[in-house]
Structures are given as C-alpha cells and as structure tokens.
Amino acid sequence: MEASKEGEMPSEQAPEVLPEEIKEEKPKSMKLLAVVIAVIIIVAAIAAAFGLGLIGGKKEKANIAPSCGARATSDTTVGIGVAVNFTSTATDSDGTVANYTWYFGDGTVVSGPTMSSVSHTYVNGGNYWILHSVVDDKGATADTEAAMIKVIVVYYDPDPEGSTDWTNATAPYAVLSSDKDIIANNTLVTFNMTGCIGIGGWTWVNASNHSKGQNRFYGIANVTAMVLDFGDGSATVNVNTTTLVATHTYTASGHYAAKLTVNSSNNGNAVSTTVMRTIHVLNPQVTVGNIKNPDALIEATFGEPTSVDPAICYESAGYEVMLNVYETLVWYDGGAAARLVPYLATAVPSLANGLITNNGLNYTFNLRQGVKFHDGTNMTADDVAYSLQRVLRVRDSSSPSWMLEQLLTDYAGLSYYGKTVSKYLDGSYNVSWLRAVLEPLGYSHVINDTDLKNIAEAAVVKVNATAVTFRLTHEYPGFLFVMAYTPGYITKKSWVEANGGLHPGVINEYVRTHAMGTGPYKLVNWEQGSKIYMTRYDGYWGPAPKLKDFYIIKSNDVNTRILMLQAGDADVIQLAVTYESTFAGKPEYRITKGLSTFDQVMATFNFNINSTKANSQYGTNVTDDFFQDVHMRRAFSHLFNFTQFINNVYMSNGQQPNGPIPQGLFGYSDAIPKQEYNLTMAEAEFKLAINPATGRSWWVDGFNIPLSYNAGNTYRKTACEMIKATLEGLAPGRMTAEIVALDWPIYKSEVFFNSNSFAALYVIGWGPDYADPDDFITPELHSVVGSYPVYTGYANTSLDTLIEAAAVELNLTVRAQMYANITWACYNDTPYIWLAQPNNFHVERSWMRGWQYNPMYSTEIYAATCYKA
C-alpha cells in the first residue's frame, strides 16, 4: 500500500497537536497588576530583611559541573599488544579538572590528576567500550557515558582453511558476541560463542616433503572447555558446546569486562585463547519531575528540510529525517567513523570475502532477505538497483549524486550531458563497459537522457534476485563509505514510478516531501514550516525502536527552544554552545561537548554576483566581479578575528582550520599557515584591489556589501556581524555592510544553490559525507563538478588537475603531499575564509538515553537508539 497525498499511511491519522504541547497564554491586565503588586511586596520584604540583619553576607556562587569528553588519538581497530591512545577534552568553566579516570573496558581502571592523556595496551582480543569520567576542584563529576569510545582488538585467527602453518601449540579461535552491550540494570544479555574453533592437532601429509601440505584437525569437537566470566563478580559458567549460548542478568550499574576462555588440547599440548567484551550498565540518572511524553522523542531545531528525496537532498535538516526513514546497504559501526557494518546487505564487501573483484573495480552486495518497505512489501534487488541508478540519472548539480558519478560514470550526467561521445570518452577512464554503451552510437552522437539511463544500468547491475554489483571506473577505496551516505538509501521502485516517476533534470515533488523506506521509522506527516512527524515501523527487520513517535519541531527562535527544553516539551534541542551556562550543573539536563567533528564553517566569496539585485534590494554598490580580485578576497580574510570567534562564540569548543581538510582527517598538514587576522594587512590588500569602473582602489572609492546567513543560525549570524563591525571600523563611512538573514529554504534557493546570487559573501558549512579528504576537496574546490564552485563561480584549472590526481593516488605518502600542495594553493588563492572547525555540543533532558555520537553523522539525533528512563 502506498502513502496518501498527505504523507500518511492509509490506516493512520496524523495528530493535530503534539502530546502535552506548550500552550501560549496571553497575560491579562488584572493578572499583570497582581504580579506587579506581588513583586513590590517581595522587594520591600527583602529590603526589610536586610535592614533587620536577617539577610546578609555574600552568597557563594553555585558550582558548575565540568563537561566531559574524550577521543581516541590513534587507530581504534588494532591487533593484540598494540597500544591505543586516548585524550580527555574535559573542561570546567568555573574552576579546574582535578582528577581524570579511565575505564578501558577490560577491567583495567586508571585515575589521577595528570591523566588527561593515557595509553592502554590490550592483551586479549575483543570489543571494548572506553568510559571516561572527571571530577572538578569542588567535587562535581561528569562522564562520557552518553558517548563512549569503541575499540576493537582483532581476534587471533588460526586460518583453518588457509595456508598458515600450524604447530601442536596453535591456539584455538575464540569468538564472544552479545545481543546488547550498553544496557539498563536488570537487563538480560545473551552471549553467543558460535564460531569458536578448537585445535586437535596436525601432521605433515609427507614428512619429507612439506610442500604437500598438512593434515589438520579442528572444530568445536576439539574444544576441551569454554569458561565464561560475566565480569560482575558472579560465578563463572561452563559453556555448553552444543548450544554455544549463555545468558546473564546484570543487576547493578557498572562497567564490566566479560571474558571467554576457550581451551583445546593440540596433540596433548594444552592451549587456550581468551577474548573479552565490555558490558556497560547505565548509571541511573537523577531527573526532576515526571518524564513528559514518555513514548515520544521531541526535538526542537531551527530551519527545516527542502527535500527528503535521497536522490536530491543534500542538507543536514533533510538528512535527519532520512537517517531514520531510509537505510543503506552498509552503515557505520556505532560511534566508529572509519568502520562499517552490513545493514541491508549481508556483508561488507572485501577482497577477503570475495565480494570485491576485478582489481578493486567491482563491488557485489548480497542483500538481506525479509526486509520490508513501510507499505509491507519486500525489498528486492530491483529496488536496490533502481535506487542507485536513479541517483545517477537525476542530473542535479546541487544533489549528492556527484559522489556516485565520480566513481561509476566519470561524471556523465553532471559534466557531459549534451556533449558528444568523443568528448566524454576523451575525458573518462575509457573502461570497457562504458565504451560498450557509447561507441555504437558514434563519436559525434550527443549524450542524452536515454544514454545516461543505459550508462547507469551498466554501472549498477542486478546480478540476481538477491545481489547487486557496482562497477567502478577506477579504484577508489572510499567507495564503501560513499555507500553509507544518502545516495546509498534504498527506496521502492514502483512507489517512485507510481508517484511522478523519474524525470532527469526535474524534481519529483511527491518524492521530495514523502518517503518510502525500510528504516525503523516511517514518515507520517510533514507540516512545512511547523513540524515533521514520524512513527515507529512495526514491520522493521532490525531491533524495534523503544520510542513510538518522533517529532522534529521547527523553531527558529532560540529562546523558544530553550523554554521547550526547560518545560520538558522538548527532549533535545539544537543549541549553540554559548548557551551552555543555562543548563550546566543542573540535574534536569545532560550536556556532552568536546567531541571532535569534521564539520567546517566558511565564509564564501561569490565570483559572479547579481549586482543589479544586490544594489537595488539592499542599497549596496558591489560589482559582478567584486571578488574575482584576489586582493579583495585576501583583505576580507584578514578582517576576521578567528580566535575571538572560536573562544567567544564556540566557547573554545573548536579550532581554526588552515584550509579545506579538517584536523584529524588524512591529508591535513599543520605545516600550512592559517589565515591571519591583521588589519594592517587588510588595509594593504584593500589598496591593491581596483575598482574597474574608476581605476581607483576600493580603499579610496569605498563600497557597501551584502553579507548573508540563514536565519536562526547564531554562529553564522555572529560571523557576519564580526565582519561588518571590523570592516566599518577599519574605514568609517567608506566601507559598510548590510546583513541579510533568510529562512533556510529561501537561503538555499536564492543564495546557496544560485549561480547568479545577489549575495556577495555568505556563510555556509560543510559536513563530512565520507571519511576521505577528497570529500572536502572536490565539492569545495573543483570548478567543474564541485558542489560549491558550480554556484560560486570559483575556477582554478591548475587546482582541478591536482584534485583529480590526488583523489586516485594509492601511495599514501605521495597522496598526503598532494593534499598539502592543494591546501597551500588555497592559502594563496583564498577561495573561502575558513572560520572554524567546531567540536560537538549536545544538550538533552536527563531522562533521555541512547544518544550516539559519530563525527560522520550530519545530525544530532539517531532516534532508533533513543529511549527514556
């Protein structure tokens, strides 16, 4: 069954109002008078009390609890005996952090006043959660329970089917998994040991000729004992080697190291292997008052999506909806940014499992069976192939389709539509399957939508009813991470075709505002300008969400969002770190900050200004080519006080970038200088920037320029205000600015995705799509296929060449230097002002549980893991 025109399922009705919604009451004159009288009486009473000496002395200010965060500074997937490094990002706004404690998940705990950075070596394979807590100088505490770090220590594998030589002391293979590892107390956990292998022994097939191989004896029958320690002080259990399952109920909060030891006797040699798994039982949180709306998650945020169509949407607001409604073939492993797990696929393709072939050019995904769309029908290979082919065929340069086009079609839709076959083949990798599609048409044939359809179907191939293969034009290890972003979302083919179908170059308005996915929630209703309502999908193939309903409320006014959280009418709100003191140290709320992101905030120069519109509507006097002069761009980069912005606006919860690659990502080089706040240098550059109409410098002629941001975003608003204040202070009366705030949908259409916008300089952000520097470099800088340059008009062909070469370079040392060269070129050419790389800041009611942080998410909330307690 398909959704109705209102976005509801046939058997449902969208509620008219939110449960326990805030009721606005207008004050009455008599009530106001009574309040005034009461205040006068109270003030008089207080004054009298002071006069009588009943009240006196200075009241000590209440202590504000510290904020706790932590991050791993080395790889979190390691082998046994490899050290993992961690650092604390804890801060204390009204004092100091007096003590740091680290729970490494294997039973080891270290603590001390100087342990802000620590290293730990794991001696057993397993999955570990690392918990960090701090105490400030007045005894207040905080921890990272809401955002623990996961470490995987790779098990020893005897490779029973491979060529590894055994000995009679070869250890068994131990596997310990659990159905859950972060739980509330009194929760039953099921441990599974399927896959454990005991070693019986070996002999040479021919003792005199070892090349003839080995006789090996292995399997569960060779296990002599399996002992499981639950880690909470309860009695150990001997695991039944037939069922290979054990259960245990954890009754108290704590950080427990479950340990499995597997023994086997290899030709009389007793050998064993131990593996571990952290089980964390959540601490009961202090809450004030009763939980409101216990079966619903309510988030208040600014802005709203312009689309929830996976083939079109390229913004965090829409992504938040799709994150819960749609699913990809592979997805991130909890909070790990560089590790994927299968979702709609049964395995993550690799060379080892044979699903990556043809020298890394072919990726095959075997599909999970029994997955149902929100109308109750089964997901098929046809749906998967169609969903990805549709992304390739949309031809929308403002969509995320470039991520797939760069790998599967060599930008056929974005760059070569309407051009000849010969021109395309000259600029492509000339792979055989592409040539097979296009060469029969003739080299002078002009590529059209039918050709793009055939290319897409050759790139994404339905193998059979349960498998789909993707054919890359060139090797690109980041492909799997591309598949974890929005272009990889799977929708229903017949649903799209029945509701407007696929028309390249034309937005499907129905799919833009409706959804048909396989995710844990289904979209019921989107009241544009007001709220989005999703409800739990009871036919979901995975673990059912604990909360039935999920509301996203639009509220551009920050004070309204704060009041909603304080009243309990919102469980979580989007909020700037500048408001931290409103909630810090209060048991009703939980704050998490200091976790690093890969997000960027940039001031963007428009190289093709619609000066007619700018000057007529906003009273400015810029020219179309105002920012084509590099001296003008450099002058503006010297106007911005980066340190003040990060310290005062982000409350020191971030850092200044030195270019397009964020700190912490491969390719970042700290040898590249950062843009400098320097008014002397700004003045010198303004004097070198020439007004083509007069031949004089803009410093002499002066100007009035529009600065733009999206309404409700206080960070971007402040950036514009700082530029305006510094500009007007540098040359009073001669250089001025007008600040223009627009609602997000208008901002996107009039500024963000407009190749002839009135906005001369505007503030935007870039969040990560996948964990590779090319994800930042190409969209921000490539003049032909870059998401931003297509609209800003920035073009640097020599930079394009560097970008294309770096994207496919396999030698990591060479590739790192190439990205350093690109960053240097950006420093000199100044296509943006890179304002900040913020850290995460999250505030929620303390009754909330299950929020999971991952720097690769483009949104605050993953509703499927959330619950209230």
Buried (B, 14 or more C-beta within 10 A) or exposed (E): EBBEEBBBBEEBEBBEEBBEBBEEEEEEEEEEEEEEEEEEEEEEEEEEEEEEEEEEEEEEEEBBBBBBBBBBBEEBBBEBEEEBBBBBBBBBBBEEBBBBBBBBBBBBEEEEEEBBEBEBEBEBBBBBBBBBBBBBBBEBEBBBBBBBBBBBBEBBEBEBEEEEEBEBEBBBBBBBBBEEBBBBBEBEBEBBBEEBBBBBBBEEEEEEEEEEEBEBBBBBEBBBBBBBBBBBEEEEBEBEBEEBEBEBEBEEBBBBBBBBBBBBBBBEEEBBBBBBBBBBBBEEBEBEEEBBBEEBBBBBBBBBBBBBBBBBBBBBBBBBBBBBBBBBBBBBBBBBBBBBBBBBBBBBBEEEEEBBEEEBBBBBBBBBEEBBBBBEBEBBBBBBBBBBBBBBBBBBBBBBBBBBBBBBBBBBBBBBBEEBBBBBBEBBEEBEEBEEBBEEBEEEBBBEBEBBBBBBBBBBBBBEEBBBBBBBBBEBEBBBBBBBBBBBBBBBBBBBEEBBEBEBEEBBEBBBBBBBBBBBBBBBBBEEEEBBBBBBBEBBBEEEBBBBBBBBBBBBEBEBBBBBBBEBBBBBBBBBBBBBEEBBBBEBBBBBBBBBBBBBBBBBBBBBBBBEBBBEEBEBBBBBBBBBBBBBBBBBBBBBBBEEBBEEBBBBBBBBBBBBBBEBBEBBBEEBEBBEBEEEBBBBBBBBBBBEEEEEBBBEBBBBBBBBBBBBBBBBBBBBBBBBEBBBEBBEEBBBBBBBBBBBBBBBBBBBBBEBBBBBBBBBBBBBBBBBBBBBBBBBBBBBBBBBBBBBBBBBEEBBEBBBBBBEBEEEEEBBBBBBBBBBBBBEBBBBBBBBBBBBBBBBBBBBBBBBBBBBBBBBBBBBBBBBB
